[in-house]
């Protein structure tokens, strides 16, 4: 696998049946700065100046994650939003991580960098 973050940004989520291997997950994690593997999910917490910015971020990523049909778990507080991705449908419904998780993580990062990183 010789993907770049730019490659992930160009990809679209597609149906996945097999979860990624541990080696593939390690390679994908190198492409998405600040994301960590926690309890079988990739996770990152984004910080904001206030609740309005936090909600604006959620609304901004909602469009992308809806279009990709790959929805994360969100934990929202006054000035933070934790985003957690995994794929429930891989491994015959037992779950795991798929390329879709990393595609969406890269897109969420791009939205944050483009619209919110300069404000925090």
N, C-alpha and C positions, 0 to 999 in steps of 0.2 A: 504494500500500500504506500503510495507516494502522493497522497492528497495534501492540499494546503487548505488554510482557512478560506481562501478565495474560492476554492473548489466546493467547499461545503455551502458557501453562500449562494452558489449557482445551482445547487441541486434542489430537487423537490422531494418531499417525503413520498415514499412508495410502500406498498404492502411488504412487510418483512415477516418471514416465518421462523428464521433461526436467529437466536441471540448472538451477539458478537463474542468472540473468544476474549480471554483476559489479555492476551497479547494485542489484539486489535483495539480493545478499550484503552490500553496504555498508549497506543499510538494516537488514537483520536483525542485523548485528553491533552496531548502535547499541542493540539491545534486550537484549543479553546482555553485561553488564559484565565486563571482564577477559578475554574470549575474543579470540583473535587468529587471523588467517588465516595458516597456515604450510603450505607445500607442498601446497596444495589441500585442506587440512583445517582445521576450526575446532578450536582447542586452548586448554586452560587447565590450569594446575597448581594443585592445592589442597594446602595445608600443614596438618600436624597436629602434636600434641605427641609422639606415639609411634607405634609400629607397630600397636598395638591399635586406636587411633583410625583409622589409615589403612585397616586391614582392615574396621573397622565401616562406614566410608564406602563402601567397595567393595560390601559386602553390602547396604547401604541402597540404593545406586543400581542394584544388580543386579535388584531387584524391578521397578523402574520401567522399566529398559531392556528387560527380558524382556517385560513387559506391552506395551510399545510395539513389540516385535520390531525394534528398531533398536540394534545393539550397537556400542559404541565400541572403539577401541584404547586400552588402559590400560597405563601404565608405572608400576610400583609400586616405591617405595623405602621406607626406614624411616619417614619422616615426610612423604612426598609421594606424590601420585597425579596423574599427567598424564593428561588425558582428551582424546581426539582423535576427532572425528566427521567422516565423509564418507559418501556414498551410492554404493556400488559399482554399483548397478543402473541408474542414470540414464544418459542419453546412449547408449542401446543397449549398455550394459555397459562403457562407457569410464569411467564414474564422474564424480563432481563433487559439488557440494553441493545438497541439496534442503531444503525446509522442514522435513523430519523431523529433520535435524541440529540445527536451531535450536530445535525443540520439545523435543528431548531435552536440549540444553544448558541451556535454561531450567529444566527439571525437575531436572537435576543441581544447578544453582545453588540452587534452592529447598531441596533436601534439605540441602545444605551449610549454607545460612543458618539453616535451622530447627534443625538438630541439632549442628552442629560449629563454626560461626563463633564462638560465644561461648566455646568451650573453647581456642581457639588464641591 
